[in-house]
Amino acid sequence: MVIADRHPLLLDGLEHALRGSDGFTVVARCDRGDDVLTAIDVHAPDIVVMDPAVPGMQGLAVLAELQRRSAPTRMIFLTDSISQRDVQDAVRLGIWGIVLKELSTRLVLQCLQKVRRGGRWVENQAIHAALAAAIGRDTAPVGIDRLTRRELDTVRMVAQGMRNKAIARSLQISEVTVKTHVRNVYRKLGVNSRVAVRCYAETRHIV
């Protein structure tokens, strides 16, 4: 794991917490965004935990570069605060987690564990509200009537955290067909991640 923040004290605390948690090893500490990309090139970490406001190349720019490279590294923003616009941009660029620094160490570690297992972390109410508002306001006009029955079923199951294999088993269809439904949902809703689908479903009470 690579960790990046402007404040050495926070880096010390985060590294200490991770040292006591199974399965996490800090391979690099950075205080500039440019150094994060260098560390990713050198160490190929599974996860990067980064304050998006670090000096130099900031978090969204690093995230955009990872998307451009189709890099497997999963990015988590650890931040004091974040705007609706930045949440929306981060979601579109494939962010895996957004965590407020005011949260307890226990919740930060829960976020890391969830992301390591392939889940997205949007449990914090402040972040979830910003994300839901951003998606609701700024994407292209969408509506339930644009989705087929199967696509709507897919939305509900994605929002419940089900993976494609489980959805296929539940709907008694092939996993390839599920992937097609997910692509169609992304296109019709104007999103590109499962976390955005989840927020769409929750804000419209169709979970």
Salt bridges, closest charged atoms under 4 A:
ASP5 OD2 - LYS101 NZ 2.84
ASP12 OD1 - ARG29 NH1 2.84
GLU15 OE1 - ARG29 NH1 2.83
ASP34 OD1 - ARG32 NH2 3.49
ASP41 OD1 - ARG69 NH1 2.69
ASP51 OD2 - ARG6 NH2 3.02
ASP51 OD2 - LYS101 NZ 2.84
GLU65 OE2 - ARG68 NH2 2.63
GLU65 OE2 - ARG69 NE 2.90
ASP80 OD2 - ARG6 NH2 3.55
ASP80 OD2 - LYS101 NZ 3.99
GLU123 OE2 - LYS114 NZ 2.77
GLU123 OE2 - ARG198 NH1 3.33
ASP138 OD2 - ARG85 NH2 3.71
ASP138 OD2 - ARG137 NH2 2.41
GLU151 OE1 - LYS188 NZ 2.78
ASP153 OD2 - ARG149 NH1 3.89
ASP153 OD2 - ARG150 NH1 3.87
ASP153 OD1 - ARG156 NH1 3.54
GLU202 OE1 - HIS128 NE2 2.54
GLU202 OE2 - ARG198 NE 3.05
